[in-house]
């Protein structure tokens, strides 16, 4: 039986807005993937009822479009929170600008991918590899949203989707944009499978509440790592006071 280490401290890592973004994003991606596949390859349903009562494909498209709006503005909110949130939500966690971040990046690669080291890399928020991966994810999320609105602009009279109409000529036509939009759907599916596996893996190996943290916000972190984090926060606070 695996026993969790005793020298752990509870740290409040993921704030409520981050958790809301995460789970709302999960819900949106599931709905968009399901409705998107139906729109791409609709099934033939023969119904003897009056056409007004069997407008199922129209409802599927409506759900897809509404969810697309929620998906996009949820992403915009997360971008805002990368400046307004705590240190674990900040944008500089995802853009690897420091030497220490790259050092951690290669250390995590050695442990999780190459399996060249047995000792796990301790981090409070996302480790450097996860942070860099999420940066790529955010770019793909944005690309998926703008290509979706560009395709929607061709059939919509609404003003907002038409803001993205320039995307289609930029990428060389509707078919290319549609292929990109479809390919990004498969990216989300593959990313989700890998993401869930790694979260459960680290939760089992490290015993730090990785899974429950995105529900309650708290993680169990090595005391030494917490002390190091507190020193960094104190140093940053002192530097700000000097300015």
MODELLER restraints for C-alpha pairs under 7 A, 6 or more apart:
rsr = mdl.restraints
at = mdl.atoms
rsr.add(forms.Gaussian(group=physical.xy_distance, feature=features.Distance(at['CA:4:A'], at['CA:207:A']), mean=5.39, stdev=0.5))
rsr.add(forms.Gaussian(group=physical.xy_distance, feature=features.Distance(at['CA:7:A'], at['CA:222:A']), mean=6.07, stdev=0.5))
rsr.add(forms.Gaussian(group=physical.xy_distance, feature=features.Distance(at['CA:7:A'], at['CA:223:A']), mean=5.94, stdev=0.5))
rsr.add(forms.Gaussian(group=physical.xy_distance, feature=features.Distance(at['CA:8:A'], at['CA:220:A']), mean=5.60, stdev=0.5))
rsr.add(forms.Gaussian(group=physical.xy_distance, feature=features.Distance(at['CA:8:A'], at['CA:221:A']), mean=5.09, stdev=0.5))
rsr.add(forms.Gaussian(group=physical.xy_distance, feature=features.Distance(at['CA:8:A'], at['CA:222:A']), mean=4.58, stdev=0.5))
rsr.add(forms.Gaussian(group=physical.xy_distance, feature=features.Distance(at['CA:8:A'], at['CA:223:A']), mean=5.40, stdev=0.5))
rsr.add(forms.Gaussian(group=physical.xy_distance, feature=features.Distance(at['CA:9:A'], at['CA:220:A']), mean=5.32, stdev=0.5))
rsr.add(forms.Gaussian(group=physical.xy_distance, feature=features.Distance(at['CA:9:A'], at['CA:221:A']), mean=5.28, stdev=0.5))
rsr.add(forms.Gaussian(group=physical.xy_distance, feature=features.Distance(at['CA:9:A'], at['CA:222:A']), mean=6.34, stdev=0.5))
rsr.add(forms.Gaussian(group=physical.xy_distance, feature=features.Distance(at['CA:9:A'], at['CA:223:A']), mean=5.83, stdev=0.5))
rsr.add(forms.Gaussian(group=physical.xy_distance, feature=features.Distance(at['CA:10:A'], at['CA:218:A']), mean=6.25, stdev=0.5))
rsr.add(forms.Gaussian(group=physical.xy_distance, feature=features.Distance(at['CA:10:A'], at['CA:219:A']), mean=5.62, stdev=0.5))
rsr.add(forms.Gaussian(group=physical.xy_distance, feature=features.Distance(at['CA:10:A'], at['CA:220:A']), mean=4.67, stdev=0.5))
rsr.add(forms.Gaussian(group=physical.xy_distance, feature=features.Distance(at['CA:10:A'], at['CA:221:A']), mean=6.36, stdev=0.5))
rsr.add(forms.Gaussian(group=physical.xy_distance, feature=features.Distance(at['CA:11:A'], at['CA:218:A']), mean=5.48, stdev=0.5))
rsr.add(forms.Gaussian(group=physical.xy_distance, feature=features.Distance(at['CA:11:A'], at['CA:219:A']), mean=5.41, stdev=0.5))
rsr.add(forms.Gaussian(group=physical.xy_distance, feature=features.Distance(at['CA:11:A'], at['CA:220:A']), mean=6.33, stdev=0.5))
rsr.add(forms.Gaussian(group=physical.xy_distance, feature=features.Distance(at['CA:11:A'], at['CA:221:A']), mean=6.81, stdev=0.5))
rsr.add(forms.Gaussian(group=physical.xy_distance, feature=features.Distance(at['CA:12:A'], at['CA:217:A']), mean=5.71, stdev=0.5))
rsr.add(forms.Gaussian(group=physical.xy_distance, feature=features.Distance(at['CA:12:A'], at['CA:218:A']), mean=4.45, stdev=0.5))
rsr.add(forms.Gaussian(group=physical.xy_distance, feature=features.Distance(at['CA:12:A'], at['CA:219:A']), mean=6.52, stdev=0.5))
rsr.add(forms.Gaussian(group=physical.xy_distance, feature=features.Distance(at['CA:13:A'], at['CA:88:A']), mean=6.41, stdev=0.5))
rsr.add(forms.Gaussian(group=physical.xy_distance, feature=features.Distance(at['CA:13:A'], at['CA:125:A']), mean=6.45, stdev=0.5))
rsr.add(forms.Gaussian(group=physical.xy_distance, feature=features.Distance(at['CA:13:A'], at['CA:217:A']), mean=5.66, stdev=0.5))
rsr.add(forms.Gaussian(group=physical.xy_distance, feature=features.Distance(at['CA:13:A'], at['CA:218:A']), mean=5.72, stdev=0.5))
rsr.add(forms.Gaussian(group=physical.xy_distance, feature=features.Distance(at['CA:13:A'], at['CA:219:A']), mean=6.62, stdev=0.5))
rsr.add(forms.Gaussian(group=physical.xy_distance, feature=features.Distance(at['CA:14:A'], at['CA:214:A']), mean=6.61, stdev=0.5))
rsr.add(forms.Gaussian(group=physical.xy_distance, feature=features.Distance(at['CA:14:A'], at['CA:217:A']), mean=4.45, stdev=0.5))
rsr.add(forms.Gaussian(group=physical.xy_distance, feature=features.Distance(at['CA:14:A'], at['CA:218:A']), mean=6.90, stdev=0.5))
rsr.add(forms.Gaussian(group=physical.xy_distance, feature=features.Distance(at['CA:15:A'], at['CA:217:A']), mean=6.05, stdev=0.5))
rsr.add(forms.Gaussian(group=physical.xy_distance, feature=features.Distance(at['CA:19:A'], at['CA:214:A']), mean=5.75, stdev=0.5))
rsr.add(forms.Gaussian(group=physical.xy_distance, feature=features.Distance(at['CA:19:A'], at['CA:215:A']), mean=6.73, stdev=0.5))
rsr.add(forms.Gaussian(group=physical.xy_distance, feature=features.Distance(at['CA:21:A'], at['CA:74:A']), mean=6.34, stdev=0.5))
rsr.add(forms.Gaussian(group=physical.xy_distance, feature=features.Distance(at['CA:21:A'], at['CA:78:A']), mean=6.72, stdev=0.5))
rsr.add(forms.Gaussian(group=physical.xy_distance, feature=features.Distance(at['CA:25:A'], at['CA:71:A']), mean=6.44, stdev=0.5))
rsr.add(forms.Gaussian(group=physical.xy_distance, feature=features.Distance(at['CA:28:A'], at['CA:67:A']), mean=6.00, stdev=0.5))
rsr.add(forms.Gaussian(group=physical.xy_distance, feature=features.Distance(at['CA:28:A'], at['CA:71:A']), mean=5.91, stdev=0.5))
rsr.add(forms.Gaussian(group=physical.xy_distance, feature=features.Distance(at['CA:32:A'], at['CA:64:A']), mean=5.68, stdev=0.5))
rsr.add(forms.Gaussian(group=physical.xy_distance, feature=features.Distance(at['CA:32:A'], at['CA:67:A']), mean=6.76, stdev=0.5))
rsr.add(forms.Gaussian(group=physical.xy_distance, feature=features.Distance(at['CA:33:A'], at['CA:185:A']), mean=6.39, stdev=0.5))
rsr.add(forms.Gaussian(group=physical.xy_distance, feature=features.Distance(at['CA:35:A'], at['CA:60:A']), mean=6.02, stdev=0.5))
rsr.add(forms.Gaussian(group=physical.xy_distance, feature=features.Distance(at['CA:35:A'], at['CA:64:A']), mean=5.85, stdev=0.5))
rsr.add(forms.Gaussian(group=physical.xy_distance, feature=features.Distance(at['CA:36:A'], at['CA:64:A']), mean=6.91, stdev=0.5))
rsr.add(forms.Gaussian(group=physical.xy_distance, feature=features.Distance(at['CA:39:A'], at['CA:61:A']), mean=6.96, stdev=0.5))
rsr.add(forms.Gaussian(group=physical.xy_distance, feature=features.Distance(at['CA:47:A'], at['CA:54:A']), mean=6.93, stdev=0.5))
rsr.add(forms.Gaussian(group=physical.xy_distance, feature=features.Distance(at['CA:68:A'], at['CA:145:A']), mean=6.93, stdev=0.5))
rsr.add(forms.Gaussian(group=physical.xy_distance, feature=features.Distance(at['CA:72:A'], at['CA:145:A']), mean=5.99, stdev=0.5))
rsr.add(forms.Gaussian(group=physical.xy_distance, feature=features.Distance(at['CA:82:A'], at['CA:89:A']), mean=5.36, stdev=0.5))
rsr.add(forms.Gaussian(group=physical.xy_distance, feature=features.Distance(at['CA:82:A'], at['CA:90:A']), mean=4.30, stdev=0.5))
rsr.add(forms.Gaussian(group=physical.xy_distance, feature=features.Distance(at['CA:82:A'], at['CA:91:A']), mean=4.86, stdev=0.5))
rsr.add(forms.Gaussian(group=physical.xy_distance, feature=features.Distance(at['CA:83:A'], at['CA:90:A']), mean=5.63, stdev=0.5))
rsr.add(forms.Gaussian(group=physical.xy_distance, feature=features.Distance(at['CA:83:A'], at['CA:91:A']), mean=6.53, stdev=0.5))
rsr.add(forms.Gaussian(group=physical.xy_distance, feature=features.Distance(at['CA:88:A'], at['CA:125:A']), mean=5.53, stdev=0.5))
rsr.add(forms.Gaussian(group=physical.xy_distance, feature=features.Distance(at['CA:93:A'], at['CA:131:A']), mean=6.22, stdev=0.5))
rsr.add(forms.Gaussian(group=physical.xy_distance, feature=features.Distance(at['CA:94:A'], at['CA:131:A']), mean=4.52, stdev=0.5))
rsr.add(forms.Gaussian(group=physical.xy_distance, feature=features.Distance(at['CA:94:A'], at['CA:132:A']), mean=5.32, stdev=0.5))
rsr.add(forms.Gaussian(group=physical.xy_distance, feature=features.Distance(at['CA:94:A'], at['CA:134:A']), mean=6.90, stdev=0.5))
rsr.add(forms.Gaussian(group=physical.xy_distance, feature=features.Distance(at['CA:94:A'], at['CA:135:A']), mean=5.56, stdev=0.5))
rsr.add(forms.Gaussian(group=physical.xy_distance, feature=features.Distance(at['CA:95:A'], at['CA:132:A']), mean=6.68, stdev=0.5))
rsr.add(forms.Gaussian(group=physical.xy_distance, feature=features.Distance(at['CA:96:A'], at['CA:102:A']), mean=6.66, stdev=0.5))
rsr.add(forms.Gaussian(group=physical.xy_distance, feature=features.Distance(at['CA:101:A'], at['CA:128:A']), mean=5.82, stdev=0.5))
rsr.add(forms.Gaussian(group=physical.xy_distance, feature=features.Distance(at['CA:104:A'], at['CA:128:A']), mean=5.92, stdev=0.5))
rsr.add(forms.Gaussian(group=physical.xy_distance, feature=features.Distance(at['CA:105:A'], at['CA:128:A']), mean=4.76, stdev=0.5))
rsr.add(forms.Gaussian(group=physical.xy_distance, feature=features.Distance(at['CA:105:A'], at['CA:129:A']), mean=5.17, stdev=0.5))
rsr.add(forms.Gaussian(group=physical.xy_distance, feature=features.Distance(at['CA:107:A'], at['CA:121:A']), mean=6.97, stdev=0.5))
rsr.add(forms.Gaussian(group=physical.xy_distance, feature=features.Distance(at['CA:108:A'], at['CA:121:A']), mean=6.14, stdev=0.5))
rsr.add(forms.Gaussian(group=physical.xy_distance, feature=features.Distance(at['CA:108:A'], at['CA:129:A']), mean=6.70, stdev=0.5))
rsr.add(forms.Gaussian(group=physical.xy_distance, feature=features.Distance(at['CA:110:A'], at['CA:116:A']), mean=5.09, stdev=0.5))
rsr.add(forms.Gaussian(group=physical.xy_distance, feature=features.Distance(at['CA:110:A'], at['CA:117:A']), mean=5.89, stdev=0.5))
rsr.add(forms.Gaussian(group=physical.xy_distance, feature=features.Distance(at['CA:111:A'], at['CA:117:A']), mean=4.92, stdev=0.5))
rsr.add(forms.Gaussian(group=physical.xy_distance, feature=features.Distance(at['CA:111:A'], at['CA:118:A']), mean=6.23, stdev=0.5))
rsr.add(forms.Gaussian(group=physical.xy_distance, feature=features.Distance(at['CA:111:A'], at['CA:120:A']), mean=6.55, stdev=0.5))
rsr.add(forms.Gaussian(group=physical.xy_distance, feature=features.Distance(at['CA:122:A'], at['CA:225:A']), mean=6.99, stdev=0.5))
rsr.add(forms.Gaussian(group=physical.xy_distance, feature=features.Distance(at['CA:124:A'], at['CA:221:A']), mean=6.37, stdev=0.5))
rsr.add(forms.Gaussian(group=physical.xy_distance, feature=features.Distance(at['CA:140:A'], at['CA:184:A']), mean=6.97, stdev=0.5))
rsr.add(forms.Gaussian(group=physical.xy_distance, feature=features.Distance(at['CA:144:A'], at['CA:181:A']), mean=5.66, stdev=0.5))
rsr.add(forms.Gaussian(group=physical.xy_distance, feature=features.Distance(at['CA:144:A'], at['CA:184:A']), mean=6.28, stdev=0.5))
rsr.add(forms.Gaussian(group=physical.xy_distance, feature=features.Distance(at['CA:146:A'], at['CA:164:A']), mean=6.30, stdev=0.5))
rsr.add(forms.Gaussian(group=physical.xy_distance, feature=features.Distance(at['CA:147:A'], at['CA:167:A']), mean=6.76, stdev=0.5))
rsr.add(forms.Gaussian(group=physical.xy_distance, feature=features.Distance(at['CA:147:A'], at['CA:177:A']), mean=6.22, stdev=0.5))
rsr.add(forms.Gaussian(group=physical.xy_distance, feature=features.Distance(at['CA:147:A'], at['CA:181:A']), mean=6.08, stdev=0.5))
rsr.add(forms.Gaussian(group=physical.xy_distance, feature=features.Distance(at['CA:148:A'], at['CA:181:A']), mean=6.67, stdev=0.5))
rsr.add(forms.Gaussian(group=physical.xy_distance, feature=features.Distance(at['CA:149:A'], at['CA:161:A']), mean=4.97, stdev=0.5))
rsr.add(forms.Gaussian(group=physical.xy_distance, feature=features.Distance(at['CA:149:A'], at['CA:164:A']), mean=6.12, stdev=0.5))
rsr.add(forms.Gaussian(group=physical.xy_distance, feature=features.Distance(at['CA:150:A'], at['CA:161:A']), mean=6.37, stdev=0.5))
rsr.add(forms.Gaussian(group=physical.xy_distance, feature=features.Distance(at['CA:150:A'], at['CA:162:A']), mean=6.94, stdev=0.5))
rsr.add(forms.Gaussian(group=physical.xy_distance, feature=features.Distance(at['CA:150:A'], at['CA:164:A']), mean=4.90, stdev=0.5))
rsr.add(forms.Gaussian(group=physical.xy_distance, feature=features.Distance(at['CA:150:A'], at['CA:165:A']), mean=4.81, stdev=0.5))
rsr.add(forms.Gaussian(group=physical.xy_distance, feature=features.Distance(at['CA:150:A'], at['CA:167:A']), mean=5.99, stdev=0.5))
rsr.add(forms.Gaussian(group=physical.xy_distance, feature=features.Distance(at['CA:150:A'], at['CA:168:A']), mean=6.47, stdev=0.5))
rsr.add(forms.Gaussian(group=physical.xy_distance, feature=features.Distance(at['CA:152:A'], at['CA:161:A']), mean=6.39, stdev=0.5))
rsr.add(forms.Gaussian(group=physical.xy_distance, feature=features.Distance(at['CA:153:A'], at['CA:161:A']), mean=4.81, stdev=0.5))
rsr.add(forms.Gaussian(group=physical.xy_distance, feature=features.Distance(at['CA:153:A'], at['CA:162:A']), mean=4.82, stdev=0.5))
rsr.add(forms.Gaussian(group=physical.xy_distance, feature=features.Distance(at['CA:153:A'], at['CA:165:A']), mean=5.99, stdev=0.5))
rsr.add(forms.Gaussian(group=physical.xy_distance, feature=features.Distance(at['CA:168:A'], at['CA:174:A']), mean=5.59, stdev=0.5))
rsr.add(forms.Gaussian(group=physical.xy_distance, feature=features.Distance(at['CA:168:A'], at['CA:177:A']), mean=6.21, stdev=0.5))
rsr.add(forms.Gaussian(group=physical.xy_distance, feature=features.Distance(at['CA:171:A'], at['CA:177:A']), mean=6.47, stdev=0.5))
rsr.add(forms.Gaussian(group=physical.xy_distance, feature=features.Distance(at['CA:199:A'], at['CA:210:A']), mean=6.45, stdev=0.5))
rsr.add(forms.Gaussian(group=physical.xy_distance, feature=features.Distance(at['CA:199:A'], at['CA:211:A']), mean=6.45, stdev=0.5))
rsr.add(forms.Gaussian(group=physical.xy_distance, feature=features.Distance(at['CA:200:A'], at['CA:211:A']), mean=6.80, stdev=0.5))
rsr.add(forms.Gaussian(group=physical.xy_distance, feature=features.Distance(at['CA:202:A'], at['CA:210:A']), mean=6.93, stdev=0.5))
rsr.add(forms.Gaussian(group=physical.xy_distance, feature=features.Distance(at['CA:203:A'], at['CA:209:A']), mean=5.97, stdev=0.5))
rsr.add(forms.Gaussian(group=physical.xy_distance, feature=features.Distance(at['CA:203:A'], at['CA:210:A']), mean=5.00, stdev=0.5))
rsr.add(forms.Gaussian(group=physical.xy_distance, feature=features.Distance(at['CA:203:A'], at['CA:211:A']), mean=6.37, stdev=0.5))
rsr.add(forms.Gaussian(group=physical.xy_distance, feature=features.Distance(at['CA:208:A'], at['CA:219:A']), mean=5.80, stdev=0.5))
rsr.add(forms.Gaussian(group=physical.xy_distance, feature=features.Distance(at['CA:208:A'], at['CA:220:A']), mean=4.48, stdev=0.5))
rsr.add(forms.Gaussian(group=physical.xy_distance, feature=features.Distance(at['CA:208:A'], at['CA:221:A']), mean=6.42, stdev=0.5))
rsr.add(forms.Gaussian(group=physical.xy_distance, feature=features.Distance(at['CA:209:A'], at['CA:219:A']), mean=5.43, stdev=0.5))
rsr.add(forms.Gaussian(group=physical.xy_distance, feature=features.Distance(at['CA:209:A'], at['CA:220:A']), mean=6.20, stdev=0.5))
rsr.add(forms.Gaussian(group=physical.xy_distance, feature=features.Distance(at['CA:210:A'], at['CA:219:A']), mean=6.54, stdev=0.5))
rsr.add(forms.Gaussian(group=physical.xy_distance, feature=features.Distance(at['CA:213:A'], at['CA:219:A']), mean=5.52, stdev=0.5))
